[in-house]
Amino acid sequence: MSIENILGIAGSALDAQSERISIIAQNMANASSVQSPDGGPYQRRIPVFESTTVGDDSDQASGVTLAAVLRDQSPPKQTYDPSNPLADARGMVQEPTVNPVFEMVDLMEASRAYQANLSVVETAKNTAMRTIDILK
């Protein structure tokens, strides 16, 4: 496998994890948003990744890319708050089902995956530099 493919795979993973971290940040920022532009409470976003080809025709490898961002379809949480202007006739307010603890764990996992791929890039760079030094 060529150095270009190694860097391509790690680069695609860095891009994917960066987008995942942004989606998690958006979920956490809207964890208490009871009103969204689409109407109703904020719906948690879920990144979906797919395999993609990295490299040229003679030396291909599999990277990763963000295929879609889905919305969580779980029903909103119902809270009794008749003083809230967004409450329905029964005094119930619909709230997002974003779990901050789950989002933090997901953020830690994405951050560690990002760091691991950054380490791959650094190792590949160091290996290439040592190879060049040997050839001098």
Secondary structure as GFF3:
##gff-version 3
##sequence-region A 1 136
A	DSSP	alpha_helix	3	29	.	.	.	ID=ss1
A	DSSP	beta_strand	45	55	.	.	.	ID=ss2
A	DSSP	beta_strand	60	71	.	.	.	ID=ss3
A	DSSP	beta_strand	77	80	.	.	.	ID=ss4
A	DSSP	beta_strand	92	95	.	.	.	ID=ss5
A	DSSP	alpha_helix	100	135	.	.	.	ID=ss6
###
